[in-house]
């Protein structure tokens, strides 16, 4: 059983314990078989006297935020927790290593936990490959948080992709100025001095995007809003590729940017994008050859190149070989038409 932060509060087996009345032996029902229970201080330490494990049981391997715990007692704490890319120590309320994305958040210490909001915050290692949480106040950008999980270890994952969670806060003053409240409420709230600055409404929106493979192989790259009003968008290249093929696709997208090509139109019709397409085919061929040789390490995963990566590389190579040929043929036909037009002009001149 978990609370709102994903903390494991109680572990109950499927065994039913019959309840009997003392001295009579009359059966009255069943009680749950509680194997363990836990309570936590705000930053994750278990509260002594409010946490226990049933005699004869080893205890549950997951705890604070639903993360796997190491009860070895190292690092000066009862337990430390595995958050995927880093180890968290609830005894000091800090991670034991620097956040790999600390450069994106200069306003936060690289060791902080959940932006120092332990009551309502949770420092996930990502439900998808990448999960953004963008917060606004009265329509203006406030902050962005990013969590990643390239191994998709968390429960409830929606799969290989990226998710953007928008959290829009509105103050009472904004609601009053934009006529988002009734006249009766306006008259009542105008006498409350804290109403204008207090957050009175929160809207949430979630967008999930998935490419053919990884974060960059396909037409749906992670896009983040630009500016304080977030009217524009840009592709976010800060995310590390999940494997060697994803890295090739990421470079392909950057090469497209250099010639102002983009997405479906760039792949299908833009002759200026052909050099970038050829380079992608060459990288895909190299990945295919590495896989076929066997025992070749993917420099990004530090593991052997997977069959999934190989199959995706074959699809990418075959697709872009066809697209390159089509663009070259179309360009040749267009040039022939232009030559014929010039020849026709000469005839009449």
C-alpha positions as CSV (number, residue, x, y, z in Angstrom):
1,X,0.0,0.0,0.0
2,X,1.4,3.4,-1.1
3,X,0.7,7.0,-0.2
4,X,0.5,10.1,-2.6
5,X,4.3,10.2,-2.9
6,X,4.6,6.5,-3.8
7,X,6.0,5.6,-0.4
8,X,5.4,2.0,0.6
9,X,3.4,2.3,3.8
10,X,2.3,-1.3,4.4
11,X,2.9,-4.7,2.9
12,X,-0.1,-7.1,3.2
13,X,0.0,-10.8,2.0
14,X,-2.9,-12.5,0.3
15,X,-3.3,-14.8,3.4
16,X,-6.5,-14.3,5.4
17,X,-6.1,-14.6,9.2
18,X,-9.4,-15.9,10.8
19,X,-10.6,-13.8,13.8
20,X,-11.8,-15.8,16.8
21,X,-13.5,-14.5,20.0
22,X,-11.2,-15.3,23.0
23,X,-12.6,-18.0,25.3
24,X,-15.4,-18.8,23.0
25,X,-13.7,-19.7,19.7
26,X,-16.4,-18.3,17.6
27,X,-15.4,-17.2,14.1
28,X,-16.1,-13.5,13.4
29,X,-14.3,-12.8,10.2
30,X,-10.8,-12.3,8.8
31,X,-7.9,-9.9,9.6
32,X,-5.2,-8.9,7.1
33,X,-1.8,-10.5,7.3
34,X,0.4,-7.4,7.6
35,X,4.0,-8.3,6.8
36,X,5.5,-4.8,7.4
37,X,4.5,-1.2,7.8
38,X,6.5,2.1,7.6
39,X,6.2,5.7,8.3
40,X,8.7,8.3,7.1
41,X,10.0,11.7,8.0
42,X,9.7,14.3,5.2
43,X,13.0,13.5,3.4
44,X,12.6,9.7,3.7
45,X,14.0,8.4,7.0
46,X,11.9,5.8,8.6
47,X,10.4,6.8,11.9
48,X,11.5,4.6,14.8
49,X,8.6,3.0,16.6
50,X,6.3,3.6,13.6
51,X,8.0,1.0,11.3
52,X,8.3,-2.7,11.8
53,X,8.6,-6.0,10.0
54,X,6.8,-9.2,11.0
55,X,8.9,-11.7,12.8
56,X,10.3,-14.3,10.4
57,X,10.0,-12.0,7.4
58,X,12.9,-10.3,5.6
59,X,11.1,-7.1,4.9
60,X,10.1,-5.5,1.6
61,X,12.8,-4.4,-0.8
62,X,11.1,-1.1,-1.8
63,X,10.3,1.8,0.5
64,X,10.5,5.6,0.2
65,X,9.0,6.9,-3.2
66,X,8.7,3.2,-4.1
67,X,12.4,2.9,-4.7
68,X,14.6,-0.1,-4.0
69,X,16.4,0.3,-0.7
70,X,19.8,-0.9,0.5
71,X,19.6,-1.4,4.3
72,X,23.3,-2.0,4.7
73,X,23.6,1.0,7.0
74,X,26.4,2.6,4.9
75,X,26.7,6.4,4.4
76,X,25.4,7.1,7.9
77,X,21.7,6.2,7.2
78,X,19.3,3.4,8.0
79,X,18.9,2.8,4.3
80,X,19.9,4.4,1.0
81,X,17.7,4.3,-2.1
82,X,18.4,3.5,-5.8
83,X,16.9,6.2,-8.1
84,X,18.4,4.7,-11.2
85,X,21.2,7.1,-12.1
86,X,22.0,8.1,-8.5
87,X,21.8,6.9,-4.9
88,X,19.7,8.9,-2.4
89,X,20.6,9.2,1.3
90,X,17.5,10.2,3.3
91,X,19.7,10.7,6.4
92,X,21.2,13.9,4.9
93,X,18.3,14.5,2.4
94,X,20.7,14.6,-0.6
95,X,21.9,12.4,-3.5
96,X,25.4,11.1,-3.2
97,X,26.5,12.2,-6.7
98,X,26.0,15.2,-8.9
99,X,22.8,15.4,-11.1
100,X,24.0,14.7,-14.7
101,X,21.6,17.4,-15.8
102,X,22.7,20.0,-13.3
103,X,23.8,22.4,-16.1
104,X,20.1,22.8,-17.0
105,X,19.1,24.0,-13.5
106,X,21.6,26.5,-12.2
107,X,19.1,27.6,-9.6
108,X,19.3,24.3,-7.8
109,X,22.1,22.5,-5.9
110,X,23.2,19.4,-7.9
111,X,22.6,17.2,-4.8
112,X,19.1,18.4,-3.9
113,X,16.1,16.1,-3.6
114,X,12.7,17.0,-5.2
115,X,13.6,20.7,-5.4
116,X,13.6,20.7,-1.6
117,X,9.8,20.1,-1.5
118,X,9.5,16.7,0.3
119,X,5.9,17.1,1.3
120,X,4.4,17.3,-2.2
121,X,7.4,16.6,-4.4
122,X,8.9,13.4,-5.7
123,X,12.3,13.0,-7.4
124,X,11.4,10.3,-10.0
125,X,14.0,8.9,-12.3
126,X,11.5,9.2,-15.1
127,X,8.4,7.3,-16.1
128,X,9.5,7.3,-19.8
129,X,12.8,7.9,-21.5
130,X,12.4,11.5,-20.5
131,X,9.7,13.3,-18.5
132,X,9.5,17.1,-18.4
133,X,7.4,19.0,-15.9
134,X,6.8,22.6,-17.0
135,X,5.3,25.0,-14.5
136,X,3.7,28.4,-15.4
137,X,2.1,31.2,-13.4
138,X,-0.6,33.3,-15.0
139,X,0.6,32.1,-18.4
140,X,4.2,32.9,-17.9
141,X,7.0,30.3,-17.7
142,X,8.3,29.6,-14.2
143,X,10.4,26.4,-14.2
144,X,11.2,23.2,-16.0
145,X,12.2,19.9,-14.4
146,X,13.5,16.8,-16.3
147,X,13.8,13.2,-15.2
148,X,15.1,10.3,-17.3
149,X,14.9,6.6,-17.2
150,X,16.3,5.0,-20.3
151,X,15.8,1.5,-18.9
152,X,12.1,2.0,-18.3
153,X,12.3,0.5,-14.8
154,X,9.5,2.4,-13.1
155,X,6.1,1.0,-12.7
156,X,3.4,2.6,-14.8
157,X,5.6,3.6,-17.7
158,X,3.9,4.4,-20.9
159,X,6.8,3.0,-22.8
160,X,9.6,4.2,-24.9
161,X,9.0,7.9,-25.5
162,X,8.9,11.3,-23.8
163,X,6.2,13.0,-21.7
164,X,5.6,16.7,-21.1
165,X,3.6,17.6,-18.0
166,X,2.2,21.1,-18.0
167,X,1.2,22.6,-14.6
168,X,-0.5,26.0,-15.0
169,X,-1.1,28.0,-11.9
170,X,-3.4,31.1,-11.7
171,X,-3.6,33.7,-9.0
172,X,-6.8,35.3,-7.8
173,X,-5.7,38.6,-9.3
174,X,-5.3,37.0,-12.7
175,X,-8.7,35.3,-12.4
176,X,-10.4,38.6,-11.4
177,X,-8.8,40.6,-14.3
178,X,-9.8,38.0,-16.8
179,X,-13.4,37.7,-15.6
180,X,-12.9,34.0,-14.7
181,X,-15.0,34.4,-11.5
182,X,-18.6,35.3,-10.9
183,X,-19.6,38.7,-9.8
184,X,-20.7,37.4,-6.5
185,X,-17.3,35.8,-5.9
186,X,-15.6,38.9,-7.1
187,X,-17.4,41.0,-4.5
188,X,-16.6,38.5,-1.8
189,X,-13.0,37.9,-2.6
190,X,-12.0,41.5,-3.2
191,X,-12.1,42.0,0.6
192,X,-9.6,39.2,1.1
193,X,-6.2,40.8,0.9
194,X,-4.5,37.4,0.2
195,X,-6.7,36.4,-2.6
196,X,-5.0,38.4,-5.4
197,X,-1.6,36.8,-4.8
198,X,-2.9,33.3,-3.8
199,X,-3.0,30.5,-6.4
200,X,-6.7,29.8,-6.8
201,X,-6.7,27.5,-9.8
202,X,-4.3,24.9,-11.3
203,X,-4.8,23.3,-14.7
204,X,-2.8,20.2,-15.8
205,X,-2.1,18.9,-19.2
206,X,0.0,15.9,-20.3
207,X,1.5,15.3,-23.8
208,X,3.1,11.9,-24.7
209,X,5.3,11.6,-27.7
210,X,6.8,8.4,-29.2
211,X,9.2,8.0,-32.1
212,X,10.0,4.9,-34.1
213,X,13.1,4.2,-32.0
214,X,14.6,6.1,-29.0
215,X,14.2,9.8,-28.7
216,X,15.4,11.0,-32.2
217,X,14.6,8.2,-34.7
218,X,11.4,9.5,-36.2
219,X,9.5,12.7,-36.8
220,X,8.4,13.4,-33.2
221,X,11.5,14.8,-31.4
222,X,11.1,16.3,-27.9
223,X,10.0,20.0,-28.4
224,X,10.0,22.5,-25.6
225,X,8.4,25.9,-25.5
226,X,10.4,29.1,-25.9
227,X,10.2,32.4,-24.2
228,X,8.4,33.6,-21.0
229,X,5.0,33.2,-22.8
230,X,6.0,29.9,-24.4
231,X,4.6,30.8,-27.8
232,X,7.4,29.3,-29.8
233,X,9.0,25.8,-29.7
234,X,12.4,24.3,-30.3
235,X,13.8,20.8,-30.5
236,X,15.6,19.9,-27.3
237,X,19.0,18.3,-28.0
238,X,20.0,18.3,-24.3
239,X,18.8,14.7,-23.9
240,X,21.5,12.0,-24.3
241,X,20.6,9.4,-27.0
242,X,19.6,6.0,-25.7
243,X,21.9,4.1,-28.0
244,X,24.2,4.3,-31.0
245,X,21.4,4.5,-33.5
246,X,19.6,7.2,-31.6
247,X,22.9,9.1,-31.6
248,X,23.1,8.8,-35.4
249,X,19.5,10.1,-35.7
250,X,20.3,13.0,-33.3
251,X,23.2,14.1,-35.5
252,X,21.0,13.7,-38.6
253,X,18.5,16.1,-37.1
254,X,21.2,18.6,-36.3
255,X,22.5,18.3,-39.9
256,X,19.0,19.0,-41.1
257,X,18.9,22.2,-39.0
258,X,22.1,23.4,-40.8
259,X,20.2,23.5,-44.2
260,X,16.8,24.5,-42.7
261,X,15.3,21.2,-43.4
262,X,12.8,19.6,-41.0
263,X,10.5,16.6,-40.5
264,X,8.5,15.0,-43.1
265,X,9.0,17.6,-45.8
266,X,12.7,17.6,-45.3
267,X,12.9,13.8,-45.6
268,X,10.6,13.6,-48.6
269,X,11.4,16.6,-50.8
270,X,14.3,18.7,-49.7
271,X,17.3,18.0,-52.0
272,X,19.6,20.1,-49.7
273,X,19.1,17.4,-47.1
274,X,20.5,14.6,-49.2
275,X,24.1,14.9,-47.7
276,X,22.6,14.5,-44.2
277,X,20.5,11.5,-45.4
278,X,23.6,9.9,-46.9
279,X,25.5,10.3,-43.7
280,X,22.7,8.7,-41.8
281,X,22.6,5.7,-44.1
282,X,26.4,5.3,-43.6
283,X,26.0,5.4,-39.8
284,X,23.1,2.9,-40.0
285,X,25.2,0.6,-42.2
286,X,28.1,0.7,-39.7
287,X,25.7,-0.3,-36.9
288,X,24.4,-3.2,-39.0
289,X,27.9,-4.4,-39.7
290,X,28.8,-4.2,-36.0
291,X,25.8,-6.3,-35.0
292,X,26.6,-8.9,-37.6
293,X,30.1,-9.3,-36.4
294,X,28.8,-10.0,-32.9
295,X,30.1,-9.0,-29.5
296,X,30.3,-5.4,-30.4
297,X,29.7,-2.9,-27.6
298,X,27.3,0.0,-28.0
299,X,29.3,3.0,-26.8
300,X,26.2,4.6,-25.4
301,X,24.6,1.7,-23.5
302,X,28.0,0.0,-22.7
303,X,26.3,-3.2,-23.7
304,X,26.3,-5.4,-26.8
305,X,24.3,-3.9,-29.6
306,X,20.7,-5.2,-29.2
307,X,18.6,-6.9,-31.8
308,X,16.1,-4.1,-31.5
309,X,18.7,-1.6,-32.4
310,X,19.9,-3.7,-35.3
311,X,16.4,-4.1,-36.7
312,X,15.7,-0.4,-36.4
313,X,19.0,0.4,-38.2
314,X,17.9,-1.9,-41.1
315,X,14.6,0.0,-41.4
316,X,16.3,3.4,-41.2
317,X,18.9,2.4,-43.9
318,X,16.3,1.0,-46.3
319,X,13.9,3.9,-45.8
320,X,16.5,6.6,-46.4
321,X,18.1,4.9,-49.4
322,X,14.6,5.0,-51.0
323,X,14.1,8.7,-50.0
324,X,17.5,9.7,-51.4
325,X,16.8,8.0,-54.7
326,X,13.4,9.7,-55.0
327,X,14.7,13.1,-54.2
328,X,17.5,12.8,-56.8
329,X,15.1,11.5,-59.4
330,X,12.6,14.3,-58.7
331,X,15.4,16.9,-58.9
332,X,16.6,15.4,-62.2
333,X,13.1,15.6,-63.7
334,X,12.7,19.2,-62.5
335,X,16.0,20.1,-64.2
336,X,14.9,18.4,-67.4
337,X,11.7,20.4,-67.4
338,X,13.6,23.7,-66.9
339,X,15.9,22.8,-69.8
340,X,12.9,22.1,-72.1
341,X,11.4,25.4,-71.1
342,X,14.6,27.2,-72.0
343,X,14.8,25.3,-75.3
344,X,11.2,26.3,-76.2
345,X,12.1,29.9,-75.6
346,X,15.0,29.7,-78.0
347,X,12.7,28.3,-80.7
348,X,10.4,31.3,-80.6
349,X,13.2,33.8,-80.2
